[in-house]
Amino acid sequence: MSDLIETNLVQLKSKKIFTNAERQAIFETLLKQSNNGKLKKGCISDLATRLSVNPKTIRRIWQRGKASQDENSVANVSQKYPKHVGRKKVQIDFNKILEIPFRRRTNIRSLATALNVAKSTLHRRIKEGAIRPHSNALKPYLTMENKKARLRFCLSMLEPSSFNSNPTFKGMFNYVHIDEKWFYMSKDSEKYYLLPQEQEPLRTCKSKRFITKVMVLAAVARPRFDSSRNQQFDGKIGIFPFTCKEPAKRSSKNRVAGTLETKPILSVTKDVMRSCLIQKVLPAIRAKWPRDTEDIVFIQQDNARPHIDPNDTEFLEAASSDGFNIHLSYQPPNSPDMNVLDLGFLEPFNHYSSKKHFQLLLS
């Protein structure tokens, strides 16, 4: 019984209103420390400190238990509250939310005003799960032709040998996903944590409205593991910036005229894309691709205008050398979810891009 009382007392810490069972545990704890109905000095204060309550609360429970024990020989320390006490819960008609337009449901303040309740009340209902927060992403509009193209693409990814039994998708181990994205060399505002005596860093640029940006091409494939889950190929082909070397036109304090400088290519055309694929992507695939895999390697790209046609003569000639058979393929139009780079690589990287990243890319 004493162990049960001690356990109950530990659970009561920081509570202001005790249940009947908890009040009984408090009285029995004090009763064990009493001698012929008299408490030792400091018992009430010590117990109040342990429970983080006012000593008067503990004293009232003890006095009430002693008084009832003297009258009926059975201690009664139960609460005198006849019904539920405390602030009454504000009732909300949740069906009214269905009548409120979505433009007025974008934040708690607007929705609380429309329901004529306090923001704190609405916030409690959200924490209780009565109202569900939802982040809505803008989706590309799909025409009927887009849907048909998606269906044909998904059917082409099925293993032909599994049509008659259990249709299964291809492993896509021979696919390389490529995609491009613009990144700014720096941000307009950066936050740092400095020591009190540390000097604040100085960042400058000619114009905050025209921060230098560069486009990069990322290429990834599916990783490969052996039967013991040891990695054989990590799938990382590379990240290739669209840059060029140009001689400086005039001398300055930073360099003399004629010094080669790395400049971003601001207009990525088909010729630039073809050159990047032939000079950067294809050599990286040949250097990193496992040799004991499929003969045909597909480079999957989206339908951006600078992308070259899969039947491009110059690309096919370069892609068929060194024993490789590499082909280009398009993903369905308006289907970013068909490319792993759109799903989980370029978007998170965009949030954490900085000048340091580009210095590594351009080096």
Buried (B, 14 or more C-beta within 10 A) or exposed (E): EEEEBEEBBEEBEEEEEBEEEBBBBBBBBBBEEEEEEEBEEEBBEEBBEBBEBEEEBBBEBBEBBBEBBEEEEEBBBEEEEEEEEEEEEEEBEEEEBEEBEEEEBEEBEBBBBBBEBEBEBBEBBEEEEEBEEEEEEEEEEBEEEBEEBBEEBEEEEEEEEEEEEEEEEEEBBBBBBBBBBBBBBBEEEEEEEEEEEEEEEEEEEEEEEEBBBBBBBBBBBBEBEEEEEEEEBEBEBBBBBBBEEEEBEEEEEEEEEEEEEEEBBEEBEEEBBBBBBBEBBBEBBBEBBEEEEEEEBBBBBBEEEBBBEBEBEEBBEBBEEEEBBBBBEBBBBBBBEBBBBBEEBBEEBEEEBEBEBBEEBBE
